[in-house]
Amino acid sequence: MGAPVREHPLARGKLAERANTFLGRAWDKGWLPTPSLDPDALWAMAAKPFGSRAKLAESGGRSSVDVTDFRLRLEKLAGAVQAEADLNPLGQAMAYGQLVRVIANRLALGSYWDANPFPRDAELMAPPIIVVGHMRSGTTRIHKLLASDPAHSHTRFCDAWRPVPGNLTLRRIKGSLDLAMLGMLNPWLQSIHPMASGAIEEELAWLAGALNHSVYETQWRIPSYSAFSETRDAAPIYGELGRILVTDSLHRGTVMRPRVMKAPQFSEDLAVLLAMYPGARLVIAQRDKAAVLRSAVSLAANQMAIQSDSCDLAQIEALWAHKIALRDTRIEAALQSWSGPVARLHFDDLNADWEAAIARTYRELDLTLTSEALASMRAMMAASETGQHRSHASQLDRFEQQN
């Protein structure tokens, strides 16, 4: 059974409506406790399974600066959500679940790093290939094409959202259950950003795990936290991402294969990322700015409408117009002092002849495009021909006709 017609950018599915109504009634009548978004309450819930080991888990593998940064970010984010986001009951439950999970994952990683310190040669990883660009500019397609090359490595969805090494089958099952639940609450999710538990996925979840603002400002109206994060040093965020990347690569035996990495937030923090990986190769995704904004607003509206009854499309559009301008400025500033390989890949060129565009990209990055890589890319593109993501264009056309 396919997804229902998405009649408006702020439409939400029937199950989300029912869940929202039920939770509001259950809290009002005392059937269920109302989840608290107080940072101390969130921390206490996440730390319960760790007991007396929680303090050690918080600092495992991290500096005091990293620990302090996360605590401050949690305080600021929780405060912004409570004061500004105007969440409905479903939104409050989802925010509580997300933030408790983030803290629990962070403690689990710290516990793992305390028990499994990195070997000294862990930093000798192959330099990554980093896809940089706005969300909705073609970064996902570029990322998946490059990651399909058997000579490269990539992050999987199940590892992105469950970063502590463990049984792969179990993690994939849990990832599939997560996606199934999200799909029931949001029937248009896969049309906007297709995901599968064992499939190629960006590193956005690792950034969210360090409380970078990008995931959260897409779901909630939290202008004070966006402003706080945009001007704060992102080094602790990327230090955490780097530790997870090394952990994942060592666990999977992919240390010597270049990791193809992608997250729209990389555009905003490119200078920090390039300082970490001076041998990186860059692919800059390009697309008409009006098309990027139109699609970004659709994505953010879809996420926000589930969790708040007071979403405002004008506010969403203003935020993403600001983000596009900010990220453009920071990309160009970071590239001013960058002398490494850079390829620029336009959305329209990928649409016209993706094989020619990818061949040129490989030449500009001084990479070898093998027949095995090309065959893998062709298979990926063929599989995407029937993907749900193709229905997003019709959604956008419908919204345009309404205006």
Residue, then its C-alpha position, 0 to 999 in steps of 0.5 A: m500500500g502506497a503513501p497517501v497523497r501529501e496535500h500540503p507541506l505541513a500535512r501529517g499522517k493519520l497515525a501521527e494524529r491519533a498518537n498525538t491525541f492519545l498521548g495528550r489524553a493519557w497525560d491529562k488523565g494521568w494514565l501515563p507520566t508526562p516525559s520531562l525535557d529537563p536536562d537533568a531528568l534526561w541524563a538520569m534516565a539515560a544513565k540508569p543502565f550504567g549505574s556507578r559507571a556513568k561518570l567513567a562512561e561520560s569521559g571515556g575517550r574524551s577530554s574535559v573540553d568534550v565533556t563540558d561542551f556536550r553538557l552545555r549543548l544539552e542544557k541549551l538545546a533542552g532549554a530551547v526546545q522547552a521555550e521555543a519549539d511549542l511541541n505537541p504531545l507526540g513531539q514532546a514524546m519524540a524529543y524525549g526519546q531522541l535526547v535520552r537515546v543520544i545521551a545513552n549512546r554517548l555513554a555507551l560509546g564512552s564505556y566502549w572506548d574506556a575498555n577498548p582504547f584506540p591503537r596508536d596507528a588508528e589515525l593512519m586511516a586513508p584520507p576520506i572523500i567528503v561530499v559537501g553541499h546543501m541538503r537537496s542539492g544532489t549530495t545523497r546521489i553523489h554520496k551513494l554513487l561514490a560509496s558504491d565503488p568497492a574501493h571505498s568504504h561508507t557508513r551504514f544506516c544501522d551503524a549511524w544510529r547505533p554506533v557502538p560496535g556489536n552484532l551486525t544482524l541485531r543492529r540491522i534488525k533494530g534499524s529496520l524496526d526504527l525505520a518501520m516505526l518512523g514510516m508509520l508516523n510519517p508516510w512520506l519519509q521515504s519519498i523525501h529521504p530513502m533509507a534502509s537499515g543496511a544501506i549507505e547512509e550519511e554521518l548526520a546521526w554521528l553529528a546529532g550524537a554530539l548535539n550538533h544543531s542540524v538534525y534538531e533545527t530541521q525538526w523543531r523551531i529552536p532559533s536560540y540553539s541555532a544561533f548558539s551553535e552557529t557561533r560556537d567552536a565545532a571542534p568537540i562535535y567533530g572530535e566525537l565524529g572522528r572517534i566514531l569513524v575510527t571505531d567503525s573503521l577498525h571494527r569493520g576492517t575498512v581503515m585503509r579504504p577511503r570513507v565517502m562521507k556526507a552530511p549537509q552540515f559539513s558545509e557549515d563546518l568545512a574549515v574544522l573538517l578540513a583541519m581534521y583531514p588535510g588529505a581529504r578529497l572534496v566533491i562540491a554539490q551544486r544546484d540552483k538555489a531556488a530549487v534547493l530552498r524549495s525542497a529544503v522547506s518541504l523536508a523541514a516542514n514535513q519533519m516539523a509538522i509531526q511534532s508541533d501544531s503551530c508550524d509556520l511555513a514563512q519561518i521555515e523558509a526564512l531559516w533555510a534561506h539563512k542556512i543556505a547563505l551561511r553555508d555558501t559563505r563558509i564553504e568559500a571561506a574554507l576553500q580559500s586556504w585549501s589546496g587539496p583536490v576539489a571536484r564540483l558536480h552540478f545537479d543538472d549534469l548528473n541528471a543529463d549524464w551521470e556516468a560522464a559526470i562521475a568520470r570527470t569527478y574521478r579525473e579531477l580527484d585523481l581517482t581510478l574509475t574501474s569497471e567494477a566500480l562503474a558496474s556497481m554504480r549502474a546497479m545502484m542507479a537502476a535500483s533507484e529508478t523505482g524508488q519512492h524518492r521520485s514522488h517528492a518531485s510531484q509533491l513539490d509540483r502540487f505545492e506550487q500549484q496551490n500557491 
